[in-house]
């Protein structure tokens, strides 16, 4: 028996009556979103976006093939690597070890990018 009900039986008021109220949950109705009508322009835009992804992938595949064509012999000075920045900074080396490591790193980097593009192409929704 609660304090309030005992007090009502005794004819007295309870000084420590507690009232508990349940919080009301708002019932929101989720309305289905109408599918956007596909227009010719939106379809063509999607196709162009997919085509751009495919072209980027093809460029990376070609660059990977270019890197794979290099062969590094025992002659340390058979190759040169030059990186030039538009502001005039230039990095040059003919160290065979550095060049070989850079080419392997670039090949790995390009392969990762091709993988990312493959996923985007496969997930693309026209």
C-alpha positions in Angstrom: 0.0 0.0 0.0 1.3 3.5 -0.9 1.7 6.3 1.5 -1.0 8.2 -0.3 -3.5 5.4 0.0 -2.7 4.8 3.8 -3.2 8.5 4.4 -6.6 8.4 2.6 -7.7 5.5 4.9 -6.6 7.3 8.0 -8.1 10.6 6.9 -4.9 12.5 7.0 -2.7 13.9 4.3 0.6 12.4 3.6 3.5 14.8 3.6 5.7 12.7 1.5 3.4 11.7 -1.3 5.2 11.0 -4.5 3.6 11.2 -7.9 5.1 9.3 -10.7 4.3 10.2 -14.2 5.3 8.2 -17.2 7.0 10.3 -19.9 4.8 10.4 -23.0 6.5 9.1 -26.1 5.7 11.1 -29.1 4.5 8.9 -31.9 6.0 10.2 -35.1 4.8 8.8 -38.4 7.5 8.0 -40.9 6.3 8.8 -44.3 7.9 6.9 -47.2 9.9 9.2 -49.4 8.7 9.1 -53.0 11.3 7.9 -55.4 12.7 10.7 -57.4 11.7 10.4 -61.0 14.6 9.5 -63.2 14.9 12.0 -66.1 17.0 11.6 -69.2 19.3 14.4 -68.0 19.9 12.7 -64.6 20.5 9.3 -66.3 23.1 10.9 -68.7 24.8 12.7 -65.8 25.1 9.4 -63.9 26.5 7.7 -67.0 29.1 10.5 -67.4 30.1 10.1 -63.8 30.6 6.4 -64.2 32.6 7.0 -67.4 34.8 9.5 -65.6 35.6 6.8 -62.9 36.4 4.3 -65.6 38.7 6.8 -67.4 40.5 7.5 -64.1 40.9 3.8 -63.5 42.3 3.3 -67.1 44.9 6.1 -66.5 46.1 4.4 -63.3 46.3 1.0 -65.1 48.4 2.6 -67.8 50.7 4.2 -65.3 51.1 1.0 -63.4 52.1 -0.7 -66.7 54.7 2.0 -67.4 56.3 1.5 -64.0 56.4 -2.2 -64.4 58.3 -1.8 -67.7 61.4 -0.4 -65.8 64.1 -3.0 -65.1 66.7 -2.2 -62.6 70.1 -3.7 -63.2 73.2 -3.8 -61.0 74.4 -0.5 -62.5 73.4 2.1 -59.9 73.7 4.9 -62.4 71.6 3.4 -65.2 68.5 5.4 -64.2 67.7 8.9 -63.0 64.7 10.0 -60.9 63.7 13.7 -61.1 60.8 15.3 -59.3 60.2 19.0 -60.2 57.8 21.3 -58.4 56.3 24.3 -60.2 57.9 26.6 -57.8 61.3 25.6 -59.0 62.3 23.0 -56.4 63.9 19.9 -58.0 64.8 16.5 -56.5 67.2 14.4 -58.5 68.9 11.1 -57.8 70.6 8.4 -59.7 70.8 6.1 -56.7 69.5 2.7 -58.0 68.3 1.6 -54.6 66.3 4.8 -54.0 64.8 4.6 -57.5 63.8 1.0 -57.2 62.2 1.6 -53.8 60.3 4.6 -55.2 59.0 2.6 -58.2 57.8 -0.2 -55.9 56.1 2.3 -53.6 54.4 4.0 -56.6 53.3 0.6 -58.0 51.7 -0.2 -54.6 50.1 3.2 -54.3 48.7 2.9 -57.8 47.4 -0.6 -57.2 45.6 0.7 -54.1 44.0 3.5 -56.1 42.9 1.1 -58.8 41.3 -1.1 -56.0 39.4 2.0 -54.7 38.1 2.9 -58.1 37.1 -0.8 -58.7 34.9 -0.6 -55.6 33.4 2.7 -56.6 32.6 1.4 -60.1 31.0 -1.8 -58.7 28.9 0.2 -56.2 27.9 2.8 -58.8 24.1 3.1 -59.2 23.1 4.3 -62.6 
